[in-house]
Amino acid sequence: MEVAARPLPLLSTAPAHRLRLLLLPPRPVSGRRLRPSPGPRGFGCVGDGWGGRHSARKKGFIIISSSSGSSIQYSSVEPATQEVGAEGSSGEWSGDAIRRRFLDFYAARGHKILPSSSLVPDDPTVFLTIAGMLQFKPIFLGNEPRRVPCATTSQKCIRTNDIENVGRTARHQTFFEMLGNFSFGDYFKKEATAWAWELATKEYGLPTERLWISVFEDDDEAFFIWHNEVGVPKERIKRMGADDNFWTSGATGPCGPCSEIYYDFYPERGSSDADLGDDSRFIEFYNLVFMQYNKKDDGSLEPLKQKNIDTGMGLERMARILQKVPNNYETDLIFPIIEKAGSMAMVSYAKADDATKTNLKIIGDHMRAVVYLISDGVIPSNIGRGYVVRRLIRRVVRMGRLIGIKGDGHGNSEGAFLPSLAEVVISLSTEIDPDVESRRKSILGELQREELRFVQTLERGEKLLDELLDEALLSAGNNGKKPSLSGKDVFLLYDTYGFPVEITAEIAGERGVTVDMKGFDIEMENQRKQSQAAHNVVKLSVGNGTDIVKSIPDTEFLGYDSLFATAVVKGLLVNGDPVNEVLEGSEVEILLDRTPFYAESGGQVGDNGFLYVNGGEDGKQKAVIEIKDVQKSLGNIFVHKGTIKLGSVEVGKEIDASVDTKLRQGAKAHHTATHLLQSALKSVVGSETSQAGSLVAFDRLRFDFNFHRPLSEEELLTIESLVNQWIGAATQLETKVMALQDAKIAGAIAMFGEKYGEQVRVVEVPGVSMELCGGTHVSNTAEIRGFKIISEQGIASGIRRIEAVAGDAFVEYVCARDNYMRHLCSSLKVKAEDVNGRVETILEELRTTRNEVSSLRSKIAVLKAASLASKATTVAPHNVRIMVENMGDVDADGLKSAAEYLVETMQDPAAVILGSSPGDSKVNLVAAFSPGVVKMGMRAGNFVGGIAKLCGGGGGGKPNFAQAGGRKPENLPDALEKARAEIVAAVSSDSS
């Protein structure tokens, strides 16, 4: 094969380990829909998606690298004469092709392609995954050793801090993909800038004259590289301040200058006075962070020993550029969702007005976010991440109704339309996250339930709006002011009930009520600030333990095979600070070189036990440390937390470590039982249910799972029976270590939210369960002895929780319940099998007796009221009959019956206000107005609610009848006097 070689820029600092021969896919050919096909070893190759399978000799190109010290050679089989991204090109780049080209480009330069991590980060300081670097945070901090020298990913991300800009600008999104290349002390600025430029100009074919660069104002090195080595003209390199081009992870920690590549949509405007912040002209699509400093507490910067690279390229932004569309939403990554929504609403995006286009863009963006969030285990709720999903779903439903989608969009007015849109998102997910397709059923079901629930909420919102408008009009009539809805009320409708502010304003305007938009904007701004503060910062900090971790290797765990071991004390911590010796009575954290103690992880609690320092007189222990908890920290170092009961302990001493055998056996039984429980759940209620959390303790287990309704008694019994059947089968467990991908192919279940390395431990109960798990387990299911479900309940919207016992805890639970049953049988004088029947009989007798007592009390109250009827007074000029009385200790039901009797027997118009204090610091109030009094404008609900406040309570009801309560019976006489004065004043007015 004859090839013409042309040199690439020499990268003299390129690490030798990246020198290899690789095949890359050809540049896209015009006139085709492009889709990459994975090739050998994860690299892209020429497949059907590229227009048929070809050999590398006919299409494509070869990169030949060597470490001889000469320049790197680029050998082209077929010289690329067309710049695909260049102006005038008719070539089309799909989003999938852009992603694959990025990953393959860096894979060819020695980067390991790693999968996207979950949108739910394994990091308590971060709410949702907002950046590609998040999964590498422990490596950047130096808390974990690097597993590869450099990596590349396409990371799913969620940001909601600018949610109000979604659909209104060309680039703001809640869900997006961040393409990134990362170096962990491997290469730095020179390689990062040269490769970024090569990727943009040669791989994606962007015209060099359209690319601008920003650098940190003091980063002369970056400026020199971009200008002198890459060749960017000085006039297209902008020095910018720290706010724009210096990345910090927080008040302290790793930081450094960054450099960004911008695309210029209008190069004809020239370079003088060009502002890279002008969104109408420029878009930043690639950010290179040069992580070279550690920011100390005093604000000073010290060079990092290991300099790192963290980059991010917005996939949707690059798609916008290469696909030549005016905004991110019209790329092939989002537009199919928009088209589907438009067809369901029978509107054309191309012909739609700006407001409708904005609503369609919001739908397209938010649908991607909610599908991937639900797929990653986030269920709609009113707290935390669940609230983010709920809020996004409600915005989509509102926008759908605004553009005209009715019901399910296919003729069923009672149906839901979100599942149809989700189908489009799922069809686009294959290259992003293959697991989404396997979770299709649960995603669609959750969206349907949440939408239908929200439609009911919207209807309640409409009712609340009517009530608020009535109150505004009534209040304005009483004080002579113009009726207005407060900003807080408008925000309540918007945030809680999903009512668009424009609809609130429109309906209010129809009834002559204004809207306090300034107050509404203040509430919105407060929420936005809270959202930004909570959700948009990735914190990296170098703590006190950093120096320790550098000197202490990972702890060797021996606890799968032994509960006893001899080890060496490698470190001691008191209140988080390192010390050399700790004395008797002190709380201490001990770091060992090896240990049989299990450290808390995967839901299983850490072991308890003792550490012994030998060498005392007469063979006695020199020191005894009681261990009450073990945690993993600073990578894979086990921290044994305990109290020195005897003697003292020093760094370097040899100790004997002994785990509490009985407690460990309890944890093992409950952990294996948890695996069996999950299998039983999937068998009984459906394979789409998945684990949402767990606790494996010594005396119980707790299992949280995604499901939309309570389990029936029959389902719980079936689950319990299945687990006990598997326990009784005495099946030997199998444990093996294998590659993560092989484990997934074999069908092993991964725990949601857990982080796994390339090699994983698989625990299998043959024929029943196979899970990725690092926990401790029984050897044979018979060791579990028995399993009993204690409770099943909802803990959040879409999240259920089962608590159960196994092993010794199961035996203790059953024995205790048997003892209770013996006492119950003795008290009721029946056999165990007859207890239910006897209890039901007693309860029925009790209900009958209570009903009789309640009926008698009501009759007594009515009789008492009848005897007071003569006390009613008549108030002119409308001759309204009024009765206000204290009924003593009459209960709420009796008070209600008395008021109803009096208002019915007294001549219309009549008003009855009664109060009572039945004891236990309780106050009951009731107001009953006849039709004539209601016509005068009186409202029983408003009236009695105001009176109840005097008694430390509140209440309300209908215009003709209302009840209230309070907690201050000593104020009842004054409250009734006030009621009398107010009702007399109200009905005696000429205007009433």
DOZA-263039 format. One record per residue (C-alpha): residue number from 1; x, y, z. Coordinates in steps of 0.5 Angstrom, whole numbers. Each point is the difference from the previous one (the first is absolute). Layout:
   num       X       Y       Z
   NUM       X       Y       Z
...
//
This chain:
   num       X       Y       Z
     1       0       0       0
     2       3       7      -2
     3      -1       5       5
     4       2       8       0
     5       2       1       7
     6       0       7       3
     7       2       3       6
     8      -4       2       6
     9       3       5       5
    10       5      -3       5
    11      -2      -2       7
    12       6      -1       3
    13      -3      -1       7
    14      -5      -5      -3
    15       1      -7       5
    16       3      -6      -3
    17      -6      -4       2
    18      -4       3      -5
    19       4      -2      -6
    20      -4      -5      -4
    21      -4      -2      -7
    22      -7       2       0
    23      -6       0      -5
    24      -5       6       0
    25      -6       1      -3
    26       0       4      -7
    27      -3       7       0
    28      -8       0      -1
    29      -2       0      -7
    30      -5       5      -3
    31      -7      -2      -1
    32      -1      -6       5
    33      -3       0       7
    34       7      -2       4
    35       0      -5       6
    36       7      -3       3
    37       1      -7       0
    38       4      -3       6
    39       6      -3      -2
    40       5      -5       3
    41       3       2       7
    42      -5       5       1
    43       2       4      -6
    44      -4       3      -6
    45       0      -4      -6
    46      -3       1      -7
    47      -7      -3       1
    48      -7       0      -4
    49      -2       6       4
    50       6       3      -5
    51      -3      -2      -6
    52       2      -7       0
    53       6      -4       2
    54       7       1      -3
    55       7      -2       1
    56       5       6       3
    57       4      -1      -7
    58      -6       3      -3
    59      -3       5       5
    60       3       4       6
    61       7       1       2
    62       5      -3       5
    63       4       4       5
    64       7      -3       1
    65       4       2       6
    66       7      -1       3
    67       4       2       6
    68       7       1      -4
    69       0       7       1
    70      -2       2      -7
    71      -7       3      -2
    72      -6      -4       1
    73      -2      -2      -7
    74      -7       1      -3
    75      -1      -5      -6
    76      -6       1      -4
    77      -3      -5      -4
    78      -5       5      -4
    79       2       7       1
    80      -6       4       4
    81      -1       5      -5
    82      -7       2       3
    83      -1       4       6
    84      -6      -3       3
    85      -2       6       5
    86       2       5      -5
    87      -4       5      -3
    88      -4      -2      -6
    89       1      -8       1
    90      -6      -4       0
    91       2      -5       4
    92      -4      -2       6
    93       3      -2       7
    94      -5      -4       5
    95       1       1       7
    96       2      -7       1
    97       5       1      -5
    98       3       6       3
    99       0      -4       7
   100       3      -6      -3
   101       6       4      -4
   102       1       4       7
   103       1      -7       4
   104       4      -3      -6
   105       5       6      -1
   106       2      -1       7
   107       0      -7       1
   108       5       0      -6
   109       4       5       4
   110       1      -5       6
   111      -7       2       4
   112      -4      -6       3
   113      -7       1      -2
   114      -4       0       6
   115      -8       0       1
   116      -4       5       2
   117      -1       0       8
   118      -8       1       3
   119      -3       6       0
   120       0      -1       8
   121       7       1       2
   122       4      -4       5
   123       1       6       4
   124      -4       3       5
   125       3       7      -1
   126      -4       0      -7
   127      -7       0      -2
   128       0      -2      -7
   129       6      -2      -5
   130       1       7      -3
   131       7      -1      -3
   132       4      -6      -4
   133       6       1       6
   134      -5      -2       5
   135       2      -8       0
   136       7       2       0
   137       0       5       6
   138       3      -5       5
   139       6      -1      -5
   140       1       7      -1
   141       0       1       8
   142       5      -5       0
   143      -5      -4       5
   144       0      -6      -5
   145       6      -3      -5
   146      -1       1      -7
   147      -2      -6      -3
   148       2       2      -7
   149       4       6      -2
   150      -5       3      -4
   151      -7      -1      -2
   152      -6       3      -5
   153      -7       0       2
   154      -7       2      -3
   155      -4       2       7
   156      -7       1       1
   157      -1       7       4
   158      -6       3       3
   159       0       8       2
   160      -6       3       2
   161       3       7       3
   162      -2       4      -7
   163      -7      -4      -1
   164      -3       6      -2
   165       4       1      -5
   166      -1      -6      -4
   167      -4       0      -6
   168       1       8       0
   169       8       0      -2
   170       3      -4      -5
   171       5      -4       5
   172      -3      -1       6
   173      -2      -7       2
   174      -2      -4       6
   175       3      -7      -2
   176       6       0      -5
   177       6      -4      -2
   178       7       2       2
   179       5      -3      -4
   180       7       0       4
   181       7      -2       0
   182       4      -1       6
   183       7       0       2
   184       2      -3       7
   185       7       3       0
   186       2      -3      -7
   187       0       6      -4
   188      -2       7       0
   189      -1       7      -3
   190       4      -1      -7
   191      -3      -7      -2
   192      -7       2       3
   193       0       7      -5
   194       3      -4      -6
   195      -5      -6       0
   196      -6       5       2
   197       2       4      -6
   198       1      -6      -5
   199      -6      -3       2
   200      -4       6      -1
   201       3       2      -7
   202       2      -7      -3
   203      -5      -5       3
   204      -6       5       0
   205       3       4      -5
   206      -2       7       3
   207       3       6      -4
   208       6       3       4
   209      -2       7      -2
   210      -6      -1       4
   211       3      -3       7
   212       2       5       5
   213       4      -2       7
   214      -1       3       7
   215       6      -1       5
   216       1       3       7
   217       2       7       0
   218       7      -3       4
   219       1      -6      -4
   220       5       2      -5
   221       2      -8      -1
   222      -7      -1      -3
   223       0       6      -4
   224       7      -2      -3
   225      -2      -7      -1
   226      -6       2      -4
   227       3       6      -4
   228       7      -3      -1
   229      -1      -8       0
   230      -7       0      -3
   231       0       6      -4
   232      -6       4       2
   233       1       7      -2
   234       1       5       6
   235      -7       4      -1
   236      -4      -6       1
   237       3      -2       7
   238      -3       4       5
   239       3       0       7
   240      -6       0       5
   241      -1       1       8
   242       0      -5       5
   243      -8       0       0
   244       0      -3      -7
   245       7      -4      -1
   246       2      -2       7
   247      -3      -6       3
   248      -1      -2       7
   249      -3      -5       4
   250      -2       4       6
   251       3       4       5
   252       6      -5       0
   253       3      -6      -4
   254       2      -1      -7
   255      -1       6      -5
   256       3       3      -6
   257       0       4      -6
   258      -5      -2      -6
   259       0       1      -7
   260      -6       0      -4
   261      -1      -1      -8
   262      -6       4      -3
   263      -3      -1      -7
   264      -2       7      -3
   265      -6       0      -4
   266       1       7      -3
   267       8       0      -2
   268      -2       6      -5
   269      -1       4       6
   270       8       1       1
   271       4      -1       6
   272       0       7       3
   273      -4       1       6
   274      -3      -7       0
   275      -3      -3       6
   276       0      -7       1
   277      -6       1       5
   278      -4       2      -6
   279      -5      -6       0
   280      -2       2      -7
   281       6       0      -3
   282       5      -5       4
   283      -2      -7       3
   284       6      -3       5
   285       0      -8      -2
   286       6      -2       3
   287       3       1       7
   288       7      -2       2
   289       2       0       8
   290       7       0       2
   291       0      -2       7
   292       7       2       2
   293      -1       3       7
   294      -3      -1       7
   295      -4       6       3
   296       2       0       8
   297      -4       3       5
   298       3       6       0
   299      -1       1      -7
   300       7      -1      -3
   301       1      -5      -5
   302       5      -6       0
   303       2      -4      -6
   304      -3      -7       0
   305       5      -6       0
   306      -4      -3      -6
   307      -3       5      -5
   308      -7      -3      -3
   309      -4       2      -6
   310      -7       0       0
   311      -4       2      -6
   312      -7       1      -2
   313      -4       0      -7
   314      -7       1       0
   315      -3      -5      -5
   316      -6       4      -2
   317       4       6      -1
   318       5      -3      -5
   319      -6      -3      -3
   320      -3       7      -1
   321       6       2      -4
   322       1      -6      -4
   323      -7      -1      -2
   324      -1       8      -1
   325      -6       1       4
   326      -2       6       4
   327       0      -3       7
   328       1      -6       3
   329      -7      -3       0
   330       0       0      -7
   331       5      -6       0
   332      -1      -7      -1
   333       1      -1       7
   334      -6       4       2
   335      -5       2      -6
   336      -3      -7      -1
   337      -3       1       7
   338      -3       7      -2
   339      -2      -3      -7
   340      -4      -5       4
   341      -3       5       5
   342      -2       4      -6
   343      -4      -5      -3
   344      -4      -2       6
   345      -2       7       1
   346      -1       1      -8
   347       5       6      -1
   348       6       1      -4
   349       6       2       3
   350       2       3      -6
   351      -6       4      -1
   352      -1       1       8
   353       0       7       3
   354       6       1       5
   355      -4      -1       6
   356      -2      -7      -2
   357       7      -1      -3
   358       3       1       7
   359      -5      -5       3
   360       2      -5      -5
   361       7       1       2
   362      -1      -1       7
   363      -4      -6      -1
   364       6      -3      -4
   365       5       2       5
   366      -4      -2       7
   367      -2      -7      -3
   368       7      -2      -1
   369       2       2       7
   370      -6      -4       3
   371       1      -6      -4
   372       7      -1       2
   373      -1       2       7
   374      -5      -5       1
   375       4      -5      -3
   376       6       2       5
   377      -5      -2       6
   378      -3       7       1
   379      -7       0       1
   380      -5       6       1
   381      -1       3       7
   382       0       6       4
   383       7       0       2
   384       7       0      -2
   385       1      -3      -7
   386      -7      -3      -1
   387      -2       7       1
   388       4       2      -6
   389      -3      -5      -4
   390      -7       2       2
   391       1       7      -2
   392       2      -2      -7
   393      -5      -4      -1
   394      -5       5       2
   395       3       5      -5
   396      -1      -5      -5
   397      -7      -1       1
   398      -2       7       1
   399       4       2      -7
   400      -4      -6      -3
   401      -6       2       2
   402       2       7      -2
   403       1      -2      -7
   404      -6      -4      -1
   405       1      -7       2
   406      -6      -3       3
   407       0      -6       4
   408       5      -5      -3
   409       0       3      -7
   410      -3      -6      -3
   411      -7       2       1
   412      -1      -3       8
   413      -1       6       4
   414       1      -3       6
   415       7      -3      -2
   416       7       3       1
   417       4       2      -6
   418       7       0       4
   419       1      -8      -2
   420       0       2      -7
   421       5       5       0
   422       4      -5       4
   423       0      -5      -5
   424       4       5      -5
   425       5       2       6
   426       1      -8       1
   427       1      -1      -7
   428       6       5       0
   429       3      -3       6
   430       4      -6      -3
   431       6       4      -1
   432       0       4       6
   433      -2      -5       6
   434      -2      -7      -3
   435      -4      -2       7
   436      -5       5      -1
   437      -4      -5      -5
   438       0      -5       5
   439      -3       4       5
   440      -6       3      -5
   441      -6      -3       3
   442       2       3       7
   443       2       7      -3
   444      -7       0      -4
   445      -4      -3       6
   446       3       6       4
   447      -1       5      -5
   448      -7      -2      -1
   449      -2       0       8
   450       3       7       1
   451      -3       3      -6
   452      -7      -2       2
   453       1       2       8
   454       3       6      -3
   455      -7       2      -4
   456      -4      -1       6
   457       5       5       4
   458      -1       5      -6
   459      -8      -1       1
   460       1       1       8
   461       5       6      -2
   462      -6       3      -4
   463      -5      -1       6
   464       5       4       4
   465       1       5      -5
   466      -7       1       0
   467       0       1       8
   468       5       5       0
   469      -3       4      -5
   470      -6       0       4
   471       4       2       6
   472       3       6      -4
   473      -6       2      -2
   474      -4       0       7
   475       6       3       3
   476       0       6      -5
   477      -7       1       1
   478       1       1       8
   479       6       4      -1
   480      -1       4      -6
   481       6      -2      -3
   482       1      -3      -7
   483       0      -7       0
   484       7      -4      -1
   485       3      -7       1
   486       6       0       4
   487       7      -2      -3
   488       0      -6       5
   489      -7      -2      -2
   490       2       0      -7
   491       7      -4       1
   492      -4      -5       4
   493      -4      -1      -6
   494       6       0      -4
   495       4      -5       4
   496      -4      -4       4
   497      -6      -1      -5
   498       4       1      -7
   499      -5       6      -2
   500       4       4      -5
   501       0       7       2
   502      -2       3      -6
   503      -7      -4       1
   504      -1       2       7
   505       1       7      -3
   506      -5      -1      -6
   507      -5      -3       5
   508       1       5       5
   509      -1       6      -5
   510      -6      -3      -3
   511      -3       1       8
   512       3       7       0
   513       6      -2       5
   514       7       2      -1
   515       6      -4       1
   516       6       2       5
   517       5      -2      -5
   518       6       3       4
   519      -2      -4       6
   520       0      -6      -5
   521       7       2      -3
   522       3       0       7
   523      -3      -7       2
   524       3      -2      -6
   525       7       3       1
   526       0      -3       7
   527      -1      -7      -3
   528       5       1      -5
   529       5       2       5
   530      -1      -6       4
   531       0      -5      -6
   532       7       3      -2
   533       3       0       7
   534      -2      -7       1
   535       1      -4      -7
   536       5       4      -5
   537       7      -1       4
   538       4      -6       0
   539       5       1       6
   540       7      -3       0
   541       4       1       7
   542       6      -3       2
   543      -1      -2       8
   544       4      -2       5
   545       0      -7      -2
   546       4       2      -6
   547       7      -1       2
   548      -2      -6       4
   549      -3      -4      -6
   550       7       2      -4
   551       4      -4       5
   552      -5      -6       2
   553      -2      -5      -6
   554      -7      -3       0
   555      -2      -5       5
   556       0      -7      -2
   557      -7      -3       2
   558       0      -7       3
   559      -7      -1       2
   560      -3      -4      -5
   561       5      -6       2
   562       1       2       8
   563      -2       3       6
   564       7       1       3
   565       6       3      -3
   566       7       3       3
   567       1       7      -3
   568       4       6       1
   569      -2       7       2
   570       1       4      -6
   571      -3       7       3
   572      -4       2       6
   573      -5       6       0
   574      -3       4       5
   575      -6       5      -2
   576       3      -1      -7
   577       7       2       2
   578       6      -5      -1
   579       4      -2       7
   580       5      -5       1
   581      -3      -2       7
   582      -7      -1       3
   583      -1      -1       8
   584      -6      -4       3
   585      -7       3       0
   586       1       4      -6
   587      -4      -1      -6
   588       5      -2      -6
   589       0      -1      -8
   590       5      -6      -2
   591       2      -1      -6
   592       3      -7      -1
   593       4      -3      -6
   594      -5      -6       0
   595      -6      -2       3
   596      -6      -5       1
   597      -5       6       2
   598      -5       1      -6
   599       0       8      -1
   600      -7       3      -1
   601      -2       0      -8
   602      -5      -3      -4
   603      -6       1       5
   604       4      -5       5
   605       2       3       7
   606       7       0       2
   607       2      -6       5
   608       1       0       7
   609       6      -3       4
   610       6       1       4
   611       8       2      -2
   612       5      -3       5
   613       7       2       1
   614       4      -6       3
   615       6       1       4
   616      -2       1       7
   617       2      -3       7
   618      -2      -8       0
   619      -2       0      -7
   620      -6       5       1
   621      -2       5      -5
   622       4       6       1
   623      -6       4      -4
   624      -7      -1      -1
   625      -4       4      -5
   626      -8      -1      -1
   627      -2       1      -8
   628      -7       3      -1
   629       0       2      -7
   630       5      -1      -6
   631      -1       5      -6
   632       4       1      -7
   633       4       6       0
   634       5       3      -5
   635      -1      -5      -6
   636       0      -7       3
   637       3       1       7
   638      -4      -3       6
   639      -1       4       6
   640      -1      -3       6
   641      -4       4       5
   642       0      -2       7
   643       2       1       8
   644       6      -2       3
   645      -2      -4       6
   646       7      -2       3
   647       7       3      -1
   648       2       4      -6
   649       1      -1      -7
   650       6       3      -5
   651       1       0      -7
   652       5      -6      -3
   653      -3      -5       6
   654      -2      -7      -2
   655      -7      -1       2
   656      -5      -6       0
   657      -7       2      -4
   658      -6      -4       2
   659      -7       1      -3
   660      -6      -2       4
   661      -2      -7      -3
   662      -8       1       2
   663      -1       7      -2
   664       4      -2      -7
   665      -5      -6      -1
   666      -6       4       1
   667       3       5      -5
   668       1      -6      -5
   669      -7      -3       1
   670      -3       7      -1
   671       4       2      -6
   672      -1      -7      -4
   673      -8       1       2
   674       0       7      -3
   675       3      -3      -7
   676      -6      -6       1
   677      -5       6       1
   678       2       4      -6
   679      -1      -7      -4
   680      -7      -1       3
   681      -2       7      -1
   682       2       0      -7
   683      -4      -7      -1
   684      -6       2       3
   685      -1       8      -2
   686       4       0      -6
   687       7       0      -2
   688       0       8      -1
   689       0       1       7
   690       7       2       2
   691       4       1       7
   692       0       7       2
   693       4      -1       6
   694       1      -5       6
   695       3      -1       7
   696       3      -6       2
   697       1       0       8
   698       1      -6       5
   699      -7       0       2
   700      -4       2      -6
   701       0       2      -7
   702      -4       6      -4
   703      -1      -1      -7
   704      -2       6      -4
   705      -3      -1      -7
   706      -3       4      -6
   707      -8      -1       0
   708      -6       4      -1
   709      -5      -3       5
   710       0      -4       7
   711       1      -8      -1
   712      -6      -4       2
   713       0      -5       6
   714      -1      -5      -5
   715       6       2      -4
   716       4       1       7
   717      -1      -7       2
   718       2      -3      -7
   719       6       4       0
   720       2      -3       7
   721      -2      -7      -2
   722       5       1      -6
   723       5       2       4
   724      -1      -5       6
   725       0      -6      -6
   726       7       2      -3
   727       2       0       7
   728      -2      -7       2
   729       3      -2      -7
   730       7       0       3
   731       3       3      -6
   732       8       1       0
   733       2       7      -2
   734       5       2      -5
   735       4       6       0
   736       5       2      -5
   737       4       6      -3
   738      -1       2      -7
   739       0       6      -5
   740      -5       4       1
   741      -3       0      -7
   742       0      -8       0
   743      -4       0       7
   744      -5       5      -4
   745       0      -5      -6
   746      -1      -6       5
   747      -6       4       3
   748       2       2       7
   749      -4       6       3
   750       4       6       2
   751      -2       4       6
   752      -2       7      -2
   753       4       6       1
   754       6      -5       2
   755       7       1      -3
   756       3      -6      -3
   757       7      -1      -3
   758       2      -4      -6
   759       1      -6       4
   760      -7      -2       5
   761      -2      -5       5
   762      -6      -4      -2
   763      -4      -4       5
   764      -5      -5      -3
   765      -5      -4       3
   766      -1      -5      -6
   767      -6       0      -3
   768      -3       6       4
   769       5       6       1
   770       6       3      -3
   771       2       7       2
   772       7       4       0
   773       1       0       7
   774       6       2       5
   775      -3      -2       6
   776       0      -6       5
   777      -5      -6      -2
   778      -1      -7       3
   779       3      -6      -3
   780      -7      -4      -1
   781      -7       3       0
   782      -2      -5       6
   783       4       5       5
   784      -5       5      -1
   785      -5      -5       4
   786      -6       5      -2
   787      -3       6      -2
   788      -5       5       2
   789      -3       6      -3
   790      -1       5       6
   791      -3       6      -4
   792      -1       3      -7
   793      -1       7      -1
   794       1       6      -4
   795       5       5       1
   796       0       5      -6
   797      -4       0      -6
   798       1      -6      -4
   799       5      -3       5
   800      -2      -6       5
   801       3      -3       6
   802       0      -7       3
   803       3      -1       6
   804       2      -8       2
   805       4      -4       5
   806       4      -7      -2
   807       4      -4       4
   808       1       0       8
   809      -5       7      -1
   810      -5      -4      -3
   811       0      -6       5
   812       0       6       6
   813      -6       3      -4
   814      -4      -6      -1
   815       1      -2       7
   816      -2       7       3
   817      -7       0      -5
   818      -1      -7       3
   819       0       2       7
   820      -4       6      -2
   821      -5      -5      -3
   822       0      -4       6
   823      -2       6       5
   824      -6       2      -5
   825      -3      -7       0
   826       0       0       7
   827      -3       7       1
   828      -5      -2      -5
   829      -1      -7       2
   830       0      -2      -7
   831       5      -5      -4
   832       5       4      -5
   833      -4      -2      -6
   834      -6       4       3
   835       3       6       2
   836      -1       4      -6
   837      -8      -2       0
   838       0       2       7
   839       3       7      -1
   840      -4       1      -6
   841      -6      -1       5
   842       2       5       5
   843       2       5      -5
   844      -7       0      -3
   845      -3       0       7
   846       4       6       2
   847      -2       4      -7
   848      -7      -2       2
   849       1       3       7
   850       3       6      -2
   851      -5       2      -6
   852      -5      -1       6
   853       3       5       4
   854       1       5      -5
   855      -7       0      -2
   856      -2       1       7
   857       5       6       1
   858      -3       3      -7
   859      -7      -1       3
   860       2       3       7
   861       3       6      -4
   862      -6       1      -4
   863      -4       0       6
   864       4       5       4
   865       0       4      -7
   866      -8       0       0
   867       0       2       7
   868       4       6      -2
   869      -3       2      -6
   870      -4       5       4
   871       6       4       1
   872       0       2      -7
   873       0       7      -2
   874      -3       4      -6
   875       5       5      -3
   876      -3       6      -4
   877      -1       2      -6
   878       0      -7      -3
   879      -3      -3       6
   880       6      -5       0
   881      -1      -5       6
   882       7      -1       3
   883       2      -5       5
   884       7      -1       3
   885       1      -4       6
   886       5      -5       4
   887      -2      -7       0
   888       5      -2       6
   889       3      -7      -1
   890      -4      -2      -7
   891       5      -3      -5
   892       1       2      -7
   893      -6      -5      -3
   894      -5       2       5
   895       2       8      -1
   896      -1      -2      -7
   897      -7      -3       1
   898      -2       6       4
   899       1       5      -5
   900      -3      -4      -5
   901      -6       0       4
   902      -1       7       2
   903       2       3      -7
   904      -6      -5      -3
   905      -5       2       6
   906       1       7       0
   907      -3       5      -5
   908       4       2      -6
   909       4       4       0
   910       4      -3       6
   911       7       0       3
   912       3      -5       5
   913       7       0       3
   914       1      -5       5
   915       6      -2       4
   916       2      -6       5
   917       6      -2       4
   918       0      -8       1
   919       7       0       4
   920       7      -2      -2
   921       1       8      -2
   922      -5      -1      -6
   923      -4       5      -2
   924      -6      -1      -5
   925      -3       5      -4
   926      -6       0      -6
   927      -4       5      -4
   928      -6      -1      -4
   929      -3       5      -4
   930      -7       0      -3
   931      -1       1      -8
   932      -2       7       2
   933       6       2       4
   934       5      -3      -6
   935      -4       5      -5
   936       2       6       5
   937       7      -2      -2
   938       2      -4       6
   939       5      -6       0
   940       0      -5       5
   941       7      -2      -1
   942       3       6       0
   943      -4       2       6
   944       2      -6       4
   945       7       0      -2
   946       1       7       3
   947      -3      -1       7
   948       4      -7       0
   949       6       4       0
   950      -1       3       7
   951       0      -7       3
   952       6      -2      -3
   953      -3      -4      -6
   954      -3       1      -7
   955      -5      -3      -5
   956      -5       1      -5
   957      -5      -3      -5
   958      -6       2      -4
   959      -3       7      -1
   960      -6      -3       4
   961       3      -5       5
   962       7       0       3
   963       4      -3       6
   964       6       2       3
   965       5      -2       6
   966       5       2       5
   967       4      -1       6
   968      -1       5       5
   969      -7      -1       3
   970       1       6       5
   971      -1       5      -6
   972      -6      -3      -2
   973      -5       4       4
   974       4       7      -3
   975      -1      -4      -7
   976      -7      -1       0
   977      -1       7       3
   978       4       3      -6
   979      -4      -5      -5
   980      -7       3       3
   981       3       7      -1
   982       2      -1      -7
   983      -6      -4      -3
   984      -5       5       3
   985       4       6      -3
   986       1      -4      -7
   987      -8      -1       0
   988      -2       7       2
   989       4       3      -5
   990      -5       4      -5
   991       5      -3      -6
   992      -1      -7       2
//
